[in-house]
Amino acid sequence: MDPRGRVDLGGRGGGDLTMESAPIDLVQSALVTALVVATPILLVALVVGLITALLQAATQVQDQAVSAVPKLLACGLTLVALAGWMVSKLVTFAQAMFAGGVY
């Protein structure tokens, strides 16, 4: 940190970061990372929910378990399939935060 209150983050992001904007950038990076990690599961839940709703409307079966069980199974399978990718994204983010850089 220099006398003007600026922090050098290793040349990332196109310039120095002032102490006032550093927390904002860290929170923004955390939110973007959370969004990127959660998006696949949310999209699977959306697609399965729409398909289930269409099937329920077509067959006139209005049971709550019919809509919940497929979503739970699909989200669980997606979580198992993408767990490695999600963990690598989160570890990369954590390493960047502990190193003092903006991810």
N, C-alpha and C positions, 0 to 999 in steps of 0.2 A: 504494500500500500504506500502510495506516495503522500507527500504533505497535503495535497488537495483532497484527499479522501477517496482516491480512485484505487480500484483493485484490478490487477492484471490477472486474467484467467487463462493465460497460456496462449493468447492470440486467437481465441475462438470468438466468434460472434461479431467481428468487425469493429472492435474498439474496447476501450476500458469501460468498466462498470463502476458507477458511483455507489457509495455505501447505501444510498437511499433507494436505488433501483435493484440492488442485489436480491433482497427478499422477494420482490415482485417477480423477478425472473426465475427464482428458484421455485416459487409456487406455481408459476406458469408451466415450467418444465415438469413438475410433479403432476399437474392436471392433464397435460398432454400425454404423458406416459401412461397415466391411469386410463385415459380414454382409448389409447391405442391397444392396451392390454385387454380392456373389457369389450371392445367392439366385436370381436368374433363371436363371443358367447351371446351378446345381445342380438346380433343379426340372426344367429341360429334360432334363438328363442322367438324372434319376430316371425321368421319364415315358418317355423313349425306351428306357431300359434295361428297364423293365417290359414295354413293348410287344414289344421284341425277345426278351425271355425267354419271353413267352407264345407268340410265333411259333416260337421254337426248340423249345419243349416240344410244340407242336402238330405240327410237321413232323419232329421228332426229328433235327434238324440241330444238332450240338454242336460247331461250329467257333468258335474264339475271335474270328476276324476278323469273323464275322457279327455279333457283339455289339459289337465295338469301333468298327468303321467308321461305323455309323449314329450312335453317340453322339458321335464326333469331328466328324462333319459337322453334326449338330444344334447342338452346343455352339459350333462355329465360326460358323455362321450366326447364332446368338443373340448371340454376341460382336460380330459385324459390325453387326447390327441395333440393338443397345443400346449401342454404343460411345460415342455422343454423350452419352447420359444418364449412363453410368457416369463419364465424364470430368467432366461438370458436377458430379456429386455429389462426386467426389474434389477438384475444384478449390474448391468451396464449403467443404469440410472443411478443406483446406489454408489457405485465406484466413482462416477462423475461428481456426485454430490460430496462425497468424502474427500475427493481430490481438490475440491474448491472450484470446479468448472461448471459451466452451464451445459446441460446435456442437449 
